[in-house]
Amino acid sequence: MAERVSPTKSKLIETKRALALAIEGHTLLDKKRNVLIREMMRFIDSAREIQESMETVFDEAYEGLQRANLSIGIEHVEEVGLAVEEVDDLSIRLRSIMGVEIPDINEIDDSITPSYGFVRTDANLDKAHKAFKRALSLIARLTEIETTVYRLAVEIKKTQRRVNALENVLIPQYKETVKFIESYIEESERDDFFRMKRLKQKK
């Protein structure tokens, strides 16, 4: 590449400027990548905690449901289940981490206001209802985190490619070009100096 460049002082200044920008870009992208990796690891830790909580909550929910089936009967539990309102008020906003848009789902209120009567129902059903509502809240949070981790991972991969391109291709090329032009200019100046010296000697 260097040999195809016009070895002039203006080209040297231009290449040095491009090299400085490439080094600055590399530094910024490297910092961005490190921040994204740190954020992704934090979200992965949160996902693990939520998955562990979900196991416990689902165990509680199904245990409560089984007890309710035994105490008030499966058919009545199914009837009550039809009366429970669906959650349809999920709100998803987007926020940014280092230019990466990630979802921010509003927390689902896991408190319960039973939509079924207290006749022929018992505490087991209430416990199951509350546990399933809590499970729904955890699923929403886990979905948010998994989407975030995926988007961060994609951006990290893109940023890594750019860092590698600067580090292994562009910066070495610019350095090589600067070295070539400087060497060429030094050689030309040396030749000019000796030429002038010879001319003075002849005079």
C-alpha positions in Angstrom: 0.0 0.0 0.0 2.8 2.5 1.0 4.5 2.2 -2.4 1.3 3.3 -4.2 1.1 6.5 -2.1 2.4 9.8 -3.4 5.3 10.5 -1.0 4.7 14.2 -0.4 4.7 16.3 2.8 1.0 17.1 2.4 0.3 13.3 2.1 2.5 12.7 5.2 0.5 15.3 7.2 -2.8 13.8 5.9 -1.7 10.2 6.8 -0.5 11.2 10.3 -3.9 12.8 10.9 -5.7 9.7 9.7 -3.4 7.6 11.9 -4.1 9.7 15.0 -7.9 9.4 14.3 -7.6 5.6 13.9 -5.7 5.3 17.2 -8.3 7.5 18.9 -11.1 5.5 17.4 -9.5 2.2 18.5 -9.2 3.5 22.1 -12.9 4.6 22.2 -14.1 1.3 20.6 -12.0 -0.7 23.0 -13.5 1.2 25.9 -17.0 0.7 24.5 -16.4 -3.0 24.1 -15.2 -3.3 27.7 -18.3 -1.4 29.0 -20.6 -3.6 27.0 -19.0 -6.8 28.2 -19.2 -5.6 31.8 -22.9 -4.7 31.3 -23.6 -8.1 29.6 -22.0 -10.0 32.5 -24.0 -8.1 35.0 -27.3 -9.0 33.1 -26.2 -12.6 32.9 -25.7 -12.7 36.7 -29.2 -11.2 37.1 -30.7 -13.8 34.7 -29.2 -16.6 36.8 -30.7 -15.2 39.9 -34.1 -14.9 38.3 -34.0 -18.4 36.9 -33.3 -19.7 40.4 -36.2 -17.7 41.8 -38.5 -18.9 39.0 -37.8 -22.6 40.0 -38.9 -21.8 43.5 -41.9 -19.8 42.5 -43.2 -22.4 40.0 -42.8 -25.1 42.6 -44.9 -23.0 45.1 -47.4 -22.2 42.4 -47.9 -25.9 41.3 -47.9 -27.1 44.8 -50.6 -24.5 45.7 -52.6 -25.5 42.6 -52.4 -29.2 43.5 -53.7 -28.5 47.0 -56.5 -26.4 45.7 -57.4 -29.2 43.3 -57.6 -31.6 46.2 -59.5 -29.2 48.6 -62.1 -27.7 46.2 -62.0 -29.9 43.2 -60.3 -29.6 39.8 -63.5 -28.6 37.9 -64.1 -25.7 40.3 -60.4 -24.6 40.1 -60.8 -24.5 36.3 -64.0 -22.4 36.6 -62.1 -20.0 38.8 -59.2 -19.9 36.4 -61.5 -18.7 33.6 -62.6 -15.8 35.8 -59.0 -14.6 36.4 -58.2 -11.6 34.3 -55.4 -11.8 31.7 -52.4 -9.4 32.1 -52.6 -7.1 29.1 -51.0 -3.9 30.4 -47.4 -4.7 29.7 -45.5 -1.5 28.8 -42.2 -1.7 27.0 -39.9 1.3 26.7 -36.4 1.4 25.1 -33.3 2.8 26.8 -29.7 3.0 25.6 -26.4 1.5 26.8 -23.5 2.9 24.8 -25.8 3.3 21.8 -27.5 -0.1 22.1 -31.2 0.1 22.5 -32.5 -2.4 25.1 -36.0 -3.1 26.3 -37.3 -1.8 29.7 -40.5 -3.7 30.7 -42.6 -2.2 33.4 -42.8 -4.4 36.5 -45.9 -6.5 36.8 -47.7 -5.9 40.1 -47.7 -9.3 41.7 -50.2 -8.3 44.4 -53.5 -10.0 43.8 -57.1 -8.6 43.9 -59.0 -11.9 43.4 -61.5 -11.7 40.6 -63.3 -14.8 42.0 -65.6 -15.1 45.0 -64.6 -16.5 48.3 -67.4 -19.1 48.3 -66.0 -22.6 47.7 -62.4 -21.2 47.4 -59.6 -21.4 50.0 -56.1 -20.1 50.9 -54.4 -22.7 48.7 -56.0 -21.2 45.6 -55.0 -17.7 46.8 -51.4 -18.9 47.3 -51.3 -20.5 43.8 -52.8 -17.3 42.2 -50.2 -15.1 43.9 -47.3 -17.5 43.0 -48.4 -17.6 39.3 -48.6 -13.8 39.3 -45.1 -13.6 40.7 -43.9 -16.2 38.1 -45.4 -14.0 35.3 -43.5 -11.0 36.7 -40.3 -13.0 36.7 -40.9 -14.3 33.1 -41.3 -10.7 31.9 -38.1 -9.6 33.7 -36.2 -12.6 32.3 -37.4 -11.9 28.7 -36.2 -8.3 29.1 -32.8 -9.5 30.3 -32.4 -12.2 27.6 -33.2 -9.7 24.9 -30.8 -7.3 26.4 -28.0 -9.9 26.6 -28.6 -10.9 22.9 -28.5 -7.2 21.7 -25.4 -6.5 23.7 -23.7 -9.7 22.4 -24.4 -8.6 18.8 -23.0 -5.1 19.4 -19.9 -6.6 21.2 -19.3 -8.8 18.2 -19.6 -5.8 15.8 -17.4 -3.6 18.0 -14.8 -6.4 18.2 -14.7 -6.6 14.4 -14.1 -2.9 14.2 -11.4 -3.0 16.9 -9.6 -5.8 15.1 -9.8 -4.0 11.7 -8.2 -0.9 13.2 -5.7 -2.8 15.2 -4.6 -5.3 12.6 -5.2 -3.5 9.3 -5.7 0.2 9.3 -3.3 1.4 12.0 -0.4 -0.8 10.7 -1.1 0.4 7.1 -1.0 4.0 8.2 2.2 3.5 10.2 3.8 1.8 7.3 2.7 4.6 5.0 4.1 7.3 7.4 7.4 5.4 7.6 7.6 5.1 3.8 6.9 8.8 3.2 9.2 10.0 6.0 12.0 7.7 4.6 11.4 8.9 1.1 11.4 12.6 2.1 14.6 12.1 4.2 16.3 10.4 1.2 15.2 13.2 -1.1 16.4 15.9 1.3 19.7 14.1 1.6 20.1 13.9 -2.2 19.2 17.6 -2.5 21.8 18.5 0.2 24.6 16.6 -1.6 23.5 18.1 -4.9 23.7 21.6 -3.5 27.0 20.8 -1.9 28.5 19.6 -5.2 27.1 22.7 -7.0 28.8 25.0 -4.4 32.1 23.1 -4.8 32.0 23.5 -8.6 31.3 27.2 -8.2 
